[in-house]
Amino acid sequence: MTIDIREAYRRTLDDFGALVHRIRPEQWENKTPCVDWDVRALVNHVVGENRWAPELLAGRNVADLGDALDGDLLGDDPLKAFDTSAVAAAQAAGDERSLTCVVHLSFGDVRGEEYITELFADALIHTWDLARAIGADERLDPELVEACAAWFARAEEGYRQAGVIGEQQPVASGTDSQTRLLASWGRRS
C-alpha cells in the first residue's frame, strides 16, 4: 500500500463526514445499498465502529465493554455523534503504536495495522453507500479505492467465507477500479 493506512482512514472518515453533514432531515430514513439499513442505521454503524476503535486500539476487548456501544449511538444530534466519534477514532488510529498493537476482535487477535485497514475499507465502502442513499456524488477518492482494492484482493475470501459481504457482482472487462471494488463487496454501481 503506497498510502499510510492511518492517513487513508482519516481521509475516508473526512469524506464520510462531509456526506453526513449533507443529509437532509427527510433523508435519514432513505434506504441504502446495505440490506435492512436506512441512512440513520448506516451512520449509526459507522459511529459504532468509530467508538470501538479507540477502545480496541487501547487493548480492551468486546467483553470489557459489554453492550455499552450497542443500540442508537446518534441520539438527538447525529452530526455531533459522528464528528465526535470520527475525531476520537482518527486520533487513536493516528497514534504511532496503533500499527503494532494487538487488537482483540471477536474472531481473534490481529495487529493494529490490519484492524485500521479493516476500519478504512468499511468506511470507504459505506461512503459510497451513503452517497448513493442521499443522491450525492458517488465518486470515491481514486487513491483510496486503489489502496482498498490492493488490500481487499488478499482479504476478500475471508470476508466472503464469513458472510459479511454480499455476493460478488458481475463486471464487464475494462470496468473502472471503483466499480470493480464495489462489485467485489457485493455492490451494484
C-alpha positions, 0 to 999 in steps of 0.5 A: 500500500503506497498510502499510510493506512492511518492517513487513508482512514482519516481521509475516508472518515473526512469524506464520510463526514462531509456526506453526513453533514449533507443529509437532509432531515427527510433523508435519514430514513432513505434506504441504502445499498446495505440490506435492512439499513436506512441512512440513520442505521448506516451512520449509526454503524459507522459511529459504532465502529468509530467508538470501538476503535479507540477502545480496541486500539487501547487493548480492551476487548468486546467483553470489557465493554459489554453492550455499552456501544450497542443500540442508537449511538446518534441520539438527538444530534447525529452530526455531533455523534459522528464528528465526535466519534470520527475525531476520537477514532482518527486520533487513536488510529493516528497514534504511532503504536496503533500499527503494532498493537494487538487488537482483540476482535471477536474472531481473534487477535490481529495487529493494529495495522490490519484492524485500521485497514479493516476500519478504512475499507468499511468506511470507504465502502459505506461512503459510497453507500451513503452517497448513493442513499442521499443522491450525492456524488458517488465518486470515491477518492481514486487513491483510496479505492486503489489502496482498498482494492490492493488490500481487499484482493488478499482479504476478500475470501475471508470476508466472503467465507464469513458472510459479511459481504454480499455476493460478488457482482458481475463486471464487464472487462475494462470496468473502472477500479471503483466499480470493480471494488464495489462489485467485489463487496457485493455492490451494484454501481 
